[in-house]
Amino acid sequence: MLMVAMLTSCTYKQKFERKGWNEGDGLTFPRRNLMVEDLLATHKLVGLKFNNIVGMLHYPDRFSRDSLSFHYEIIRKMSGIDTLYTKNLVFTMTKDSVITAVKVTERDYKEEKENKK
């Protein structure tokens, strides 16, 4: 019974809701990974303006250097001060703040570090 609960909790998805998207301690947002699939499937994000996205998801976690892309952190796994893994929801926009692309990116820093050896 415990094994079934553990397996289903790993794949459990939640319907996107604005309040739940930002629940967490300010550094981690445990419900985002559960909601991101529903957000992408049920909301037309491309074509919206930056302010519409902020109204839906709150202010982004980070901006690119050129300020034409921004992201929301979904998962960040750390070991001390070292980042091991990240998963982000990344938006790209025009200079007029119109969203042109949305994607989920994942990066395994631990694997990259091992490959460099």
C-alpha positions, 0 to 999 in steps of 0.5 A: 500500500505504501509503495502504491502511494509513493508511485502515484505521488510522483506522477500526480498532477494538479490543475493550475491555479494562480495561488498554488503556483506561488505556494512555497517558502520563496526558494522552492515552489513544490506545487509548480511541478504538479501544475506546469503540465496543466498550465501549458495544456489549458492556457494559450500563453503565446500571444499574451503580453508580459503583464498578462503572464505576471497577472497569471503567474506573479513576477518571474524568478529571473530575466535573461541579460537581454530582458527578452526572456524570463523564467519561473523556477519549477525545481532546483535541487541543491547540494550545499551551495552547488546546483545539481538540477534545475527545471524552469518554465521559460518565456521568450518575448518581443521588444513589445512584450508579446510572448512568442514562445514558451518551453520547459527546460531541464538541466542536470549539472551533476551529469554535466560535471561528471561528463567533463571529467 
